[in-house]
Amino acid sequence: MLKKLKRILIGKPLRNEAGKNEKYTVLWGLPILASDAISSVAYASQEILLVLYPVIGILAFAQMTYISAAIIGLLIILALSYSQTIEKYPNGGGAYIVAKENIGMFAGIIAGAALAIDYVLTVAVSISSGVEQITSAFPHMKSMTIIMCILLVMLIAIGNLRGLRESARLFGIPTYAFIIGMVWLIIAGFIKYVNGYVPVEVTTKAIVEPITIILILRAFSNGCAAVTGIEAVSNAVPNFKEPSRKRAKTVMLLLAITIFILFGGTSILANLYQLVPGEKAIIIQLAEQVFGRDFMFYYVTATIFAILVLAANTAYSGFPLLVSIMARDGYLPRQFDIRGDRLNYSNGIVILSVVATLLIIAFNARVTSLIGLYAIGVFISFTLSQSGMFLMWIRNKEKGWRHKAFINGLGATVTGVSVVVIAISKFGEGAWLVVFLIPIFVAIMVRIKNHYKAIALQLKCSHRELVKVNAVRKSYDNIVIVPVQSINKASIHALRYAKTISKHVIAFHVATDEEGKARMEELWKESDIDVKLEISYSPYRKVVEPLLKFIREQDCDYVKCETVTVVLPQFVVKSWWQWLLHNQTRLFIERELLKLKHVVVATMPLQLKSDDEILEHEKEKEYRREEKEKKAEL
């Protein structure tokens, strides 16, 4: 049943050869990889005003314009910088690869850890923000916020598990619908204002504090959400069709232009229309004033909700690829580098969904709470990436290196300052958690790398060990131990196999009471099985420990054995829920046996039929027996 459901939700497995068709074009790459950065237009201006307006009142609108201009400037620098990264590092990995190769291992894994954390937060913030926008337009839905968020995470995860091509088609169209709606909103908003429209008068809030540099920096750090996601294009270059570099750079250019128009336009309109953050989101208020409650208002509301939710899809494009590259280098579990049925890195998709869901639940889907954790991680990766590119140009001195080094150097400086600003201004709002987690993740990744390195050293074969394979040697026998719980088909099946591989077979039974011990001895004698039975009485009802003790006590000298083979009987049921109804002692025994040297563990399965089939067969036997008895009586 589970397999059928999986096929319905995800689709049929794809052959390796189909991978070349599971890549982006510019048309579909833009909405998938740019949705995070584009979606921030819906809340970046609001987040700036949330800091400024309660403190400086109506003066906040003018300051927001200046801050928005600074953020757009930062966007241009980052777009130019990451275009150079795409050119030099077309195999993906972005900040992680650039920092690792040009600054050092620790810089690389810090960038990778920071970016991975930011991707998780992108999903949590985007989904929560999308639901917040829709509930601000329809307040009666607020009680369903958490449920809606979880369902949306599951929907996006399933869409991505279906593969790159299908997710691009599924999630690309709403992004273009949002861009069209926002462009029309900006045009209509300017036309309406120029034609003499007087915005709805807002209550002028008194100035509580003077304008300070700290206040401006706090607002700037909130607005920096507008540029998060821009690095996703450089991380996902391998996901583009050839020529992948050219397509990725085109998407980066289109992304920068789109954000410039949408973020700049909405910031200016928020100033002109004097929109105040409150129960309704800024963009929703703007659409309401420009269009009224007509079709375009509902269109803009729907597409804002869609883009904010689908902004999470940028993380689903970047996170699995990033962790797969880090896993390939040995800094994360190797499972992250395994492609799933649809040729995507499904393990990365699943873990991203689970952690993001837990964050949404933990923070009750409050964007204001989650936004405090946001941006710091991605700006750390920005800084390390640009610093790595700057060092590369300085060392290699390729043609045109001076102006390229200047662009990356400027990017490193600006984003480095932004990191400090965001860390200080948002430290009390949650940034401390990210700053605290990054060193922990780095330490874990170093430990994982050391583990893989140690394993490789222990498994490496010397020439002497290779020669042993071909060396002529006498055959040897070994002791085979078969743990038996009772005399049944599974245990008999295992004993028969054991006798084919050795003359020295021992059946081993653990009795947890004296009655059980006597009963097993009697049954064994009655069965007339020509295999030696060893019974260990376990007064504390331990099962695994007596077996381990018995194995350690075996002396191989009398049979010239090098190993002890343990054959574990195992019956296999048809359904997963039936598996849960049986104790899994075999798993515990196997886990402990694998820790012992010179012990071979083999499982002898006995496949059982379905319950219905057996019960139906038993009914037929009973019916035939009754019929036979009736005939005998006659």
C-alpha positions as CSV (number, residue, x, y, z in Angstrom):
1,M,0.0,0.0,0.0
2,L,2.8,2.4,0.9
3,K,4.6,1.7,-2.3
4,K,1.5,2.4,-4.3
5,L,0.9,5.7,-2.4
6,K,4.6,6.6,-3.1
7,R,4.2,6.0,-6.8
8,I,1.0,8.1,-6.9
9,L,2.6,11.1,-5.0
10,I,6.1,11.0,-6.5
11,G,5.8,9.1,-9.8
12,K,7.6,6.2,-11.4
13,P,11.4,5.9,-10.9
14,L,13.6,7.5,-13.6
15,R,16.6,5.9,-15.3
16,N,20.0,7.6,-14.9
17,E,19.9,8.5,-18.6
18,A,16.8,10.7,-18.0
19,G,18.9,13.1,-15.8
20,K,19.8,15.3,-18.8
21,N,16.1,16.1,-19.2
22,E,15.7,17.0,-15.5
23,K,17.4,20.3,-15.8
24,Y,16.4,24.0,-15.9
25,T,16.1,26.3,-18.9
26,V,16.2,30.1,-18.3
27,L,12.4,30.2,-18.5
28,W,11.9,27.7,-15.7
29,G,15.1,28.3,-13.8
30,L,14.2,32.0,-13.0
31,P,11.0,31.3,-11.1
32,I,12.4,28.3,-9.2
33,L,15.7,29.8,-8.1
34,A,14.6,33.4,-7.8
35,S,11.3,32.9,-6.0
36,D,12.9,33.5,-2.5
37,A,14.6,36.8,-3.5
38,I,11.5,38.0,-5.5
39,S,9.1,37.0,-2.7
40,S,10.9,39.2,-0.2
41,V,9.4,42.2,-2.0
42,A,6.1,41.2,-0.2
43,Y,7.5,41.8,3.3
44,A,10.9,43.5,3.1
45,S,9.4,47.0,3.1
46,Q,7.1,46.1,5.9
47,E,9.9,44.7,8.0
48,I,11.8,48.1,7.6
49,L,8.7,50.0,8.7
50,L,8.1,47.7,11.7
51,V,11.4,49.0,13.1
52,L,11.1,52.6,12.2
53,Y,7.4,53.6,12.5
54,P,6.8,52.9,16.2
55,V,9.9,55.0,17.1
56,I,10.0,58.0,14.6
57,G,6.4,58.0,13.3
58,I,5.8,59.5,9.9
59,L,9.5,60.2,9.4
60,A,9.9,56.5,8.9
61,F,8.7,56.7,5.2
62,A,11.5,59.0,4.1
63,Q,14.1,56.8,5.9
64,M,12.7,53.7,4.4
65,T,13.4,55.1,0.9
66,Y,17.1,55.7,1.7
67,I,17.4,52.2,3.3
68,S,15.7,50.6,0.3
69,A,18.2,52.4,-2.0
70,A,21.1,51.0,0.1
71,I,19.7,47.5,-0.1
72,I,19.2,47.8,-3.9
73,G,22.9,48.9,-4.1
74,L,23.8,45.9,-2.1
75,L,21.7,43.7,-4.5
76,I,23.6,45.1,-7.6
77,I,27.0,44.3,-5.9
78,L,25.9,40.8,-5.0
79,A,24.5,40.1,-8.5
80,L,27.8,41.2,-10.1
81,S,29.9,39.2,-7.6
82,Y,27.9,36.0,-7.9
83,S,28.0,36.2,-11.7
84,Q,31.8,35.9,-11.4
85,T,31.3,33.0,-9.0
86,I,29.1,31.2,-11.6
87,E,31.8,31.7,-14.3
88,K,34.6,30.3,-12.2
89,Y,32.7,27.6,-10.2
90,P,30.1,26.0,-12.5
91,N,29.9,22.7,-10.6
92,G,27.8,24.2,-7.8
93,G,28.3,24.5,-4.1
94,G,28.6,28.3,-4.2
95,A,30.0,29.8,-1.0
96,Y,31.0,26.4,0.4
97,I,33.3,25.5,-2.6
98,V,34.7,29.0,-3.1
99,A,35.6,29.5,0.6
100,K,37.0,26.0,1.0
101,E,39.3,26.2,-2.0
102,N,40.5,29.8,-1.5
103,I,40.4,30.5,2.2
104,G,40.5,27.0,3.8
105,M,38.6,24.0,5.1
106,F,37.1,25.8,8.1
107,A,36.0,28.8,6.1
108,G,34.3,26.4,3.7
109,I,32.4,24.4,6.2
110,I,31.4,27.6,8.1
111,A,29.9,28.9,4.9
112,G,28.2,25.6,4.2
113,A,26.8,25.4,7.7
114,A,25.6,29.1,7.6
115,L,24.0,28.6,4.2
116,A,22.3,25.3,5.2
117,I,20.8,27.0,8.3
118,D,19.6,29.9,6.2
119,Y,17.9,27.5,3.7
120,V,16.0,25.9,6.6
121,L,14.9,29.3,7.8
122,T,13.9,30.3,4.3
123,V,11.4,27.5,4.2
124,A,10.0,28.4,7.7
125,V,9.9,32.2,7.1
126,S,8.4,31.9,3.6
127,I,5.7,29.5,4.5
128,S,4.8,31.4,7.7
129,S,4.8,34.7,5.8
130,G,2.6,33.4,3.0
131,V,0.1,32.1,5.5
132,E,0.3,35.4,7.4
133,Q,-0.5,37.4,4.3
134,I,-3.5,35.3,3.5
135,T,-4.8,35.4,7.0
136,S,-4.4,39.2,7.1
137,A,-6.8,39.4,4.1
138,F,-9.1,36.7,5.6
139,P,-8.8,37.0,9.4
140,H,-11.2,34.1,10.2
141,M,-8.5,31.7,9.0
142,K,-5.9,32.7,11.7
143,S,-6.8,29.8,13.9
144,M,-5.7,27.4,11.1
145,T,-2.2,29.0,10.7
146,I,0.0,26.1,11.9
147,I,-2.0,23.4,10.1
148,M,-1.9,25.4,6.9
149,C,1.9,25.8,7.2
150,I,2.5,22.1,7.8
151,L,0.3,21.1,4.8
152,L,2.1,23.6,2.6
153,V,5.5,22.3,3.6
154,M,4.3,18.8,2.7
155,L,2.9,19.9,-0.6
156,I,6.2,21.6,-1.7
157,A,8.3,18.7,-0.5
158,I,6.2,16.3,-2.6
159,G,6.4,18.6,-5.6
160,N,10.2,18.6,-5.3
161,L,10.4,14.8,-4.7
162,R,8.8,14.4,-8.2
163,G,11.9,15.9,-9.8
164,L,13.4,19.1,-11.1
165,R,11.3,19.3,-14.3
166,E,7.9,18.7,-12.7
167,S,8.6,21.0,-9.8
168,A,9.7,23.8,-12.2
169,R,6.4,23.5,-14.1
170,L,4.4,23.1,-10.9
171,F,5.9,26.1,-9.0
172,G,7.1,28.3,-11.9
173,I,3.7,29.6,-13.2
174,P,2.6,31.2,-9.8
175,T,6.0,33.1,-9.7
176,Y,5.4,34.6,-13.1
177,A,1.8,35.4,-12.1
178,F,3.1,37.2,-9.0
179,I,5.6,39.3,-11.1
180,I,2.9,40.3,-13.5
181,G,0.5,41.2,-10.7
182,M,3.2,43.3,-8.9
183,V,4.3,45.1,-12.0
184,W,0.6,46.0,-12.7
185,L,0.2,47.1,-9.1
186,I,3.2,49.4,-9.2
187,I,2.1,50.9,-12.6
188,A,-1.5,51.4,-11.5
189,G,-0.3,52.8,-8.1
190,F,1.9,55.4,-9.7
191,I,-0.8,56.3,-12.3
192,K,-3.5,56.7,-9.6
193,Y,-1.2,58.8,-7.4
194,V,-0.2,61.1,-10.3
195,N,-3.8,61.6,-11.2
196,G,-4.5,63.1,-7.8
197,Y,-5.5,60.2,-5.6
198,V,-5.3,61.2,-1.9
199,P,-4.2,58.2,0.1
200,V,-6.2,57.1,3.2
201,E,-5.0,59.4,6.0
202,V,-3.1,57.6,8.7
203,T,-2.9,58.5,12.3
204,T,0.3,60.4,12.8
205,K,2.4,58.7,15.4
206,A,4.4,60.8,17.8
207,I,8.2,60.7,17.6
208,V,9.3,58.6,20.6
209,E,13.0,58.7,20.0
210,P,15.4,60.6,17.7
211,I,16.7,59.0,14.5
212,T,19.9,57.1,15.5
213,I,22.4,55.1,13.5
214,I,21.5,52.0,15.6
215,L,17.8,52.5,14.6
216,I,18.7,52.8,10.9
217,L,21.0,49.8,11.1
218,R,18.3,47.7,12.7
219,A,15.9,48.7,9.9
220,F,18.6,48.0,7.3
221,S,19.2,44.5,8.8
222,N,15.4,43.7,8.5
223,G,15.3,44.9,4.9
224,C,18.3,42.7,4.0
225,A,15.8,39.9,3.7
226,A,15.2,41.3,0.2
227,V,18.6,40.0,-1.1
228,T,18.5,36.6,0.6
229,G,18.1,33.9,-2.0
230,I,20.3,35.5,-4.6
231,E,23.1,33.0,-4.0
232,A,20.8,30.1,-4.9
233,V,21.6,30.6,-8.6
234,S,25.3,30.1,-8.1
235,N,24.7,27.1,-5.9
236,A,22.5,25.3,-8.5
237,V,24.5,25.9,-11.8
238,P,24.7,22.1,-12.4
239,N,20.9,22.0,-12.5
240,F,20.9,24.1,-15.7
241,K,20.9,22.7,-19.2
242,E,24.1,23.4,-21.2
243,P,25.5,25.9,-21.6
244,S,24.9,26.0,-17.9
245,R,27.1,29.0,-17.0
246,K,25.4,31.2,-19.6
247,R,21.9,30.2,-18.5
248,A,22.8,30.7,-14.9
249,K,24.3,34.2,-15.5
250,T,21.2,35.2,-17.5
251,V,18.9,34.1,-14.7
252,M,21.1,36.1,-12.2
253,L,20.7,39.2,-14.4
254,L,17.0,38.8,-14.8
255,L,16.6,38.2,-11.0
256,A,18.5,41.5,-10.2
257,I,16.4,43.5,-12.6
258,T,13.2,42.0,-11.3
259,I,14.0,42.7,-7.6
260,F,15.2,46.2,-8.5
261,I,11.8,47.0,-10.2
262,L,9.5,45.3,-7.6
263,F,11.3,46.2,-4.4
264,G,12.1,49.7,-5.5
265,G,8.6,50.3,-6.8
266,T,6.8,49.0,-3.7
267,S,9.1,50.9,-1.3
268,I,8.4,54.2,-3.2
269,L,4.6,53.5,-3.2
270,A,4.6,52.6,0.5
271,N,6.1,56.0,1.1
272,L,3.7,57.8,-1.3
273,Y,0.6,56.1,0.1
274,Q,1.9,56.4,3.7
275,L,1.2,52.7,4.5
276,V,1.5,51.7,8.2
277,P,2.2,48.2,9.3
278,G,-0.7,46.8,11.3
279,E,-3.2,43.9,11.2
280,K,-3.0,44.0,7.4
281,A,0.3,43.5,5.5
282,I,1.7,46.5,3.7
283,I,1.3,45.0,0.3
284,I,-2.3,44.0,1.0
285,Q,-3.0,47.5,2.1
286,L,-1.4,48.9,-1.1
287,A,-3.4,46.6,-3.3
288,E,-6.6,47.5,-1.5
289,Q,-6.0,51.3,-1.9
290,V,-5.0,51.0,-5.6
291,F,-7.6,48.5,-6.8
292,G,-10.2,48.5,-4.1
293,R,-11.9,45.1,-3.4
294,D,-12.1,44.1,-7.1
295,F,-10.6,41.3,-9.1
296,M,-7.0,42.6,-9.1
297,F,-7.0,42.9,-5.3
298,Y,-7.9,39.2,-5.0
299,Y,-5.4,38.4,-7.8
300,V,-2.6,40.2,-6.1
301,T,-3.5,38.7,-2.7
302,A,-3.6,35.2,-4.2
303,T,-0.3,35.6,-6.0
304,I,1.4,37.1,-2.9
305,F,0.3,34.1,-0.9
306,A,1.6,31.8,-3.7
307,I,5.0,33.4,-4.1
308,L,5.7,33.6,-0.4
309,V,4.9,29.9,-0.1
310,L,6.8,29.0,-3.2
311,A,9.8,31.1,-2.1
312,A,10.6,28.0,0.0
313,N,11.2,26.2,-3.2
314,T,14.4,28.1,-3.7
315,A,15.7,26.4,-0.5
316,Y,14.5,23.0,-1.9
317,S,16.6,23.7,-5.0
318,G,19.7,24.8,-3.1
319,F,19.8,22.9,0.1
320,P,19.8,19.3,-1.3
321,L,22.5,20.1,-3.8
322,L,24.6,21.9,-1.2
323,V,24.5,19.1,1.3
324,S,25.1,16.5,-1.4
325,I,28.4,18.3,-2.3
326,M,29.4,18.5,1.4
327,A,28.5,14.8,1.8
328,R,30.7,14.0,-1.2
329,D,33.5,15.7,0.6
330,G,32.8,13.7,3.7
331,Y,31.5,16.5,6.0
332,L,27.9,15.2,6.1
333,P,26.5,11.7,6.1
334,R,26.9,10.0,2.7
335,Q,23.2,9.4,2.4
336,F,22.8,13.0,1.4
337,D,24.7,12.3,-1.8
338,I,22.3,9.5,-2.9
339,R,19.8,10.3,-5.6
340,G,16.2,9.2,-5.2
341,D,13.8,7.6,-7.5
342,R,13.3,10.8,-9.5
343,L,17.0,11.6,-9.7
344,N,16.9,14.3,-7.0
345,Y,18.6,14.3,-3.6
346,S,15.5,13.1,-1.8
347,N,17.2,12.7,1.6
348,G,18.1,16.4,1.6
349,I,14.5,17.3,0.7
350,V,13.1,15.2,3.5
351,I,15.4,16.5,6.2
352,L,14.8,20.1,5.1
353,S,11.0,19.6,5.3
354,V,11.2,18.0,8.8
355,V,13.5,20.6,10.4
356,A,11.5,23.5,8.8
357,T,8.3,22.1,10.1
358,L,9.7,21.8,13.6
359,L,10.8,25.4,13.5
360,I,7.4,26.6,12.3
361,I,5.8,24.7,15.2
362,A,8.4,25.9,17.8
363,F,7.9,29.6,16.8
364,N,4.2,29.2,16.3
365,A,4.6,30.4,12.6
366,R,5.3,34.0,13.8
367,V,7.3,35.8,11.0
368,T,8.5,38.5,13.4
369,S,10.1,35.8,15.7
370,L,11.6,33.8,12.8
371,I,12.9,36.9,11.0
372,G,15.3,37.5,13.9
373,L,17.1,34.3,12.9
374,Y,16.9,35.1,9.2
375,A,19.6,36.7,7.0
376,I,22.6,36.3,9.4
377,G,23.5,32.9,8.0
378,V,23.3,33.9,4.3
379,F,25.3,37.1,4.9
380,I,28.0,35.1,6.5
381,S,28.2,32.9,3.4
382,F,28.1,36.0,1.2
383,T,31.1,37.4,3.0
384,L,33.1,34.2,2.9
385,S,32.2,33.6,-0.8
386,Q,33.2,37.1,-1.9
387,S,36.4,37.0,0.2
388,G,37.3,33.7,-1.4
389,M,36.8,35.1,-4.9
390,F,38.8,38.2,-4.0
391,L,41.8,36.1,-2.8
392,M,41.5,33.9,-6.0
393,W,41.9,36.9,-8.3
394,I,44.8,38.3,-6.2
395,R,46.7,35.0,-6.4
396,N,46.0,34.0,-10.0
397,K,46.1,37.5,-11.6
398,E,44.1,36.4,-14.7
399,K,43.2,38.8,-17.4
400,G,41.1,41.6,-16.1
401,W,41.7,40.5,-12.5
402,R,41.9,44.0,-11.1
403,H,38.3,45.0,-11.8
404,K,37.1,41.6,-10.9
405,A,39.0,41.7,-7.6
406,F,37.5,45.1,-6.9
407,I,33.9,43.8,-7.4
408,N,34.4,40.9,-5.1
409,G,36.4,42.9,-2.6
410,L,33.7,45.5,-2.5
411,G,31.1,42.7,-2.1
412,A,33.1,41.1,0.8
413,T,33.4,44.5,2.5
414,V,29.8,45.5,2.2
415,T,28.4,42.0,3.2
416,G,31.0,41.8,6.0
417,V,29.7,45.1,7.5
418,S,26.2,43.8,7.0
419,V,27.0,40.6,9.0
420,V,28.2,42.8,11.9
421,V,25.2,45.0,11.7
422,I,22.7,42.1,11.5
423,A,24.4,40.2,14.3
424,I,24.4,43.2,16.6
425,S,20.9,44.5,15.8
426,K,19.2,41.1,15.7
427,F,21.3,39.4,18.5
428,G,18.5,39.7,21.1
429,E,15.8,38.8,18.5
430,G,17.2,35.4,17.8
431,A,20.4,35.9,15.8
432,W,22.3,34.6,18.9
433,L,20.9,31.2,18.2
434,V,22.3,31.1,14.7
435,V,25.6,32.4,15.8
436,F,25.7,29.7,18.5
437,L,24.6,26.9,16.2
438,I,27.1,27.5,13.4
439,P,30.2,26.5,15.5
440,I,28.3,23.5,16.8
441,F,27.5,22.4,13.2
442,V,31.1,23.0,12.2
443,A,32.4,20.8,15.0
444,I,29.9,18.1,14.1
445,M,31.0,18.2,10.4
446,V,34.7,18.0,11.4
447,R,33.9,15.0,13.5
448,I,32.0,13.3,10.6
449,K,35.0,14.0,8.3
450,N,37.4,12.5,10.8
451,H,35.2,9.4,11.1
452,Y,35.1,8.9,7.4
453,K,38.9,9.4,7.2
454,A,39.5,6.9,10.0
455,I,37.2,4.3,8.3
456,A,39.0,4.8,5.0
457,L,42.4,4.2,6.6
458,Q,41.2,1.1,8.4
459,L,39.6,-0.4,5.2
460,K,42.6,0.4,2.9
461,C,44.2,-2.8,1.8
462,S,48.0,-3.2,1.7
463,H,49.8,-5.2,-0.9
464,R,50.3,-8.0,1.6
465,E,46.6,-8.3,2.2
466,L,45.8,-8.3,-1.5
467,V,48.3,-11.2,-2.0
468,K,46.5,-13.2,0.7
469,V,43.4,-13.5,-1.6
470,N,45.4,-15.5,-4.2
471,A,47.5,-17.5,-1.7
472,V,46.9,-21.2,-1.7
473,R,45.7,-22.5,1.6
474,K,44.0,-25.5,3.1
475,S,40.3,-25.3,3.6
476,Y,39.0,-25.0,7.2
477,D,35.8,-25.7,9.0
478,N,34.0,-23.4,11.3
479,I,31.5,-23.6,14.2
480,V,28.0,-22.6,13.3
481,I,25.6,-21.5,16.1
482,V,21.9,-21.3,15.4
483,P,19.9,-19.4,18.1
484,V,16.5,-21.1,18.4
485,Q,13.6,-19.8,20.4
486,S,11.4,-22.8,19.7
487,I,11.2,-25.7,17.3
488,N,9.4,-24.3,14.2
489,K,9.8,-24.0,10.5
490,A,12.0,-21.0,10.7
491,S,14.5,-22.6,13.1
492,I,14.5,-25.9,11.2
493,H,15.1,-24.0,8.0
494,A,18.1,-22.3,9.6
495,L,19.5,-25.6,11.0
496,R,19.3,-27.3,7.6
497,Y,21.3,-24.5,6.0
498,A,23.8,-24.6,8.9
499,K,24.5,-28.3,8.3
500,T,25.4,-27.5,4.7
501,I,28.2,-25.2,5.6
502,S,29.8,-27.0,8.6
503,K,30.0,-30.3,10.4
504,H,30.0,-28.5,13.7
505,V,26.5,-27.1,14.3
506,I,25.2,-26.1,17.7
507,A,21.6,-25.0,18.4
508,F,21.5,-22.5,21.2
509,H,18.5,-21.7,23.3
510,V,18.0,-19.2,26.2
511,A,15.5,-20.3,28.8
512,T,14.2,-17.6,31.1
513,D,12.7,-20.0,33.6
514,E,13.3,-23.6,34.7
515,E,10.0,-24.9,33.2
516,G,10.9,-23.5,29.8
517,K,14.3,-25.1,30.0
518,A,12.8,-28.6,30.8
519,R,10.2,-28.2,28.1
520,M,12.8,-27.3,25.4
521,E,15.0,-30.3,26.4
522,E,12.0,-32.6,26.2
523,L,10.8,-31.2,22.8
524,W,14.3,-31.4,21.4
525,K,14.6,-35.1,22.4
526,E,11.2,-35.9,21.0
527,S,12.0,-34.2,17.7
528,D,15.2,-36.4,17.3
529,I,17.2,-33.6,15.7
530,D,20.8,-34.7,15.2
531,V,22.2,-31.3,16.2
532,K,23.8,-30.6,19.6
533,L,21.5,-28.4,21.8
534,E,23.0,-26.0,24.3
535,I,20.6,-24.4,26.8
536,S,21.5,-21.4,28.9
537,Y,19.4,-20.5,31.9
538,S,18.9,-16.7,32.2
539,P,17.4,-15.9,35.6
540,Y,17.3,-12.2,34.8
541,R,15.5,-12.9,31.5
542,K,18.3,-11.6,29.4
543,V,18.5,-13.0,25.9
544,V,21.4,-11.4,24.0
545,E,24.0,-11.5,26.8
546,P,24.0,-15.4,27.3
547,L,24.5,-15.8,23.5
548,L,27.4,-13.4,23.4
549,K,29.0,-15.2,26.4
550,F,28.6,-18.6,24.7
551,I,30.2,-17.4,21.5
552,R,33.2,-15.9,23.3
553,E,33.7,-19.2,25.1
554,Q,34.0,-21.2,21.9
555,D,37.4,-22.7,21.3
556,C,38.1,-23.0,17.6
557,D,41.3,-25.1,17.9
558,Y,39.6,-28.5,17.7
559,V,38.0,-27.7,14.4
560,K,40.8,-25.5,12.9
561,C,38.3,-22.7,12.5
562,E,39.0,-19.0,12.0
563,T,35.4,-17.8,12.4
564,V,32.2,-18.6,14.3
565,T,29.1,-18.3,12.1
566,V,25.8,-17.4,13.7
567,V,22.7,-18.1,11.6
568,L,19.7,-16.2,12.7
569,P,16.3,-17.6,11.8
570,Q,13.8,-15.0,10.7
571,F,10.3,-15.2,9.4
572,V,9.2,-12.4,7.1
573,V,5.6,-11.1,7.3
574,K,3.7,-9.5,4.5
575,S,2.7,-6.1,6.0
576,W,4.6,-3.5,7.9
577,W,2.0,-3.4,10.7
578,Q,2.4,-7.1,11.2
579,W,6.2,-6.6,11.6
580,L,5.4,-4.3,14.6
581,L,3.5,-7.0,16.3
582,H,6.6,-9.2,16.8
583,N,9.5,-8.6,19.0
584,Q,12.7,-7.7,17.1
585,T,15.2,-9.6,19.2
586,R,17.1,-10.6,16.0
587,L,18.0,-6.9,15.4
588,F,19.5,-6.5,18.9
589,I,21.4,-9.8,18.6
590,E,22.7,-8.8,15.1
591,R,23.8,-5.3,16.3
592,E,25.8,-6.8,19.2
593,L,27.3,-9.6,17.1
594,L,28.7,-7.2,14.6
595,K,30.9,-5.8,17.3
596,L,32.7,-9.1,17.7
597,K,35.8,-10.1,15.7
598,H,35.8,-13.3,13.8
599,V,32.0,-13.7,13.9
600,V,30.0,-14.0,10.7
601,V,26.3,-13.1,11.0
602,A,23.8,-14.6,8.5
603,T,20.1,-14.3,8.4
604,M,18.0,-17.2,7.2
605,P,14.6,-15.8,6.1
606,L,11.4,-17.7,5.8
607,Q,8.8,-15.8,3.8
608,L,5.3,-16.3,5.2
609,K,2.0,-16.0,3.3
610,S,-0.7,-13.4,4.0
611,D,-3.1,-14.0,6.9
612,D,-6.1,-14.2,4.6
613,E,-4.5,-16.8,2.4
614,I,-3.5,-19.0,5.3
615,L,-6.8,-18.7,7.1
616,E,-8.7,-19.5,3.9
617,H,-6.5,-22.5,3.3
618,E,-7.1,-23.7,6.8
619,K,-10.9,-23.4,6.4
620,E,-10.7,-25.5,3.2
621,K,-8.7,-28.2,5.1
622,E,-11.2,-28.2,7.9
623,Y,-14.1,-28.5,5.4
624,R,-12.4,-31.4,3.7
625,R,-11.7,-33.1,7.0
626,E,-15.4,-32.8,8.0
627,E,-16.5,-34.1,4.7
628,K,-14.2,-37.0,5.0
629,E,-15.5,-37.8,8.5
630,K,-19.1,-37.7,7.3
631,K,-18.3,-40.1,4.5
632,A,-16.5,-42.4,6.9
633,E,-19.6,-42.4,9.2
634,L,-21.8,-43.4,6.3
